[in-house]
């Protein structure tokens, strides 16, 4: 099944993260195992969310999945992220993607189509639109500006 390997990988990461947090909470708060069933974990540092995004920006990012991973709700997560970093989660991920695109274009390692595929974007046209929105020029114009 297409994408099944990635789904399994994502669910294993989520499971491991939650298990580690449960262990940390047990040690820090002297919680019992019955407490784990009734008390949700508190939102961990917003910097952990940023670190997760920094590591996984090439994957498809879903705010609901982030809420599940970090055991919080959408409103809290989005407000806190914007307050600390000045960007929405999606804008931050898009900035990371454009920076990666610029790096790959500078190195001349991949075509735009390959970069879009590596970033799990729907099309090269979407990547170009995203690039132009953030950089005020197309990727081709960016390449030309590097050569001047």
N, C-alpha and C positions, 0 to 999 in steps of 0.2 A: 504494500500500500504506500502510495507516495506521501512522504513526510512523516511516516510512522516512526522512523528512527529519531527524527528531531523531536517529536512529541515525547517519546520515551525519555530522551535526554533531558528535556525541559522538566518533565514530571519528577525525574530522579533528582535533579538539582533542587527543585522545590521541596521535595521530601527531605533531602539532606539538610537544607537550610532550616526548615522547621524543626527537625530533630535536634540540631545543634542549639537552636534557640531554646527549645524546651529544656535541654540539659543545663544551659546557662541559667535559665530562670530557676530551675530547681536548686542549683548551687547558691545563687545570689539571694534568693528570697526564702529558702528553706521550705519550698512548696511541696505538698504531697502529690502523689499521682492523681488523686481525685480532684485536686485544685486545677490540674491541667485541663480537665474536661469542662470546667465551669468558667474559668477566667481566660479571656483572650490575652495574648501577649501584647505588651505596649509597642507603639511605633518605635522602631529602632532609629538610630541617628539618621537623619536625612542624607548625610554623607554616604551611608551605605547604599542608599538608592542610587546616588550619583555614581558610585563605584560600580554598581551592577550595570548601570547604563553604559558606562565607559567600557566595560568588558563585553557587553552584548549588543552594542549599537548596530552591528551587522545583521542581527536577527530581527524578526518581526517583533516589535514592541507593542504590548497591549496594556493599557493602564489598569484594566481589571485584573490582569495577571500579576502586575506589580503589586496591586492591593492585596492579592492573595499571598504572594511571596512575603511581603512585609507586614502582613496581618493588620491592615488598616482599611479605612474606607477611602473612596475616590476623592471626596471633598477635602478631607484632611491631607491626603497625600499631595494632591495638586496645589492646594493653597500653601502648604509648607515648602514644597519644592520651589514654587514661584517666589516665595518670600526670601528664601535663602540664596537662590541662584539667579533670580531676575528673569527667568525664562520658564515657559511651560515645559512639561516633560517632553512633549512631542517636538517642540521647537529645539530643545536641547539635543535630542536625538538627531534631528535634521541637521543641526550645526555640526555635530560629530561626523555625520555622513558626508557633508560637503567638505569638511576638512580632510577626510580620508580620500575623497575624490580628487581634491587638489594635490594631495601627496602622490597618489597613483599617476596622475597626469604629469606631474613634475618628473617622476621617475620613468615615465613612458613604459610602464610594465604591462598595462592593460588598456584595452579599448573602453569606451564609455559603456558599451553593451556588457562587457565582462564585469566592469565595476558595478553596474546596476544589478547584475546577477549576484555578485558577491555580497551586495548590500540587501539582497532579498527584496528589491523594489520591483514593482509591477512592470515597469518598462523603462527604456532609456529616455523616453519622452518625459516621464515623471521626474527622473533624475535631472534632466536638463532644466525643467521648470523650477524644480527645487533650487538648483544651483543659481539660476538667474534671479530668483526671488531673494536669495541671501547674499549673493556676490554682485548683483546688479550687472552681470554680464554672463554670456553663455560659456560653457566649458571650452568651446572653440576659441572664443575671444580671449578667454583666460590663457589658453595655450599660446596664442599669438602675443599676448602681453609679456609672457615669460621670455620670448625670443627677442624682444626688442632691447 
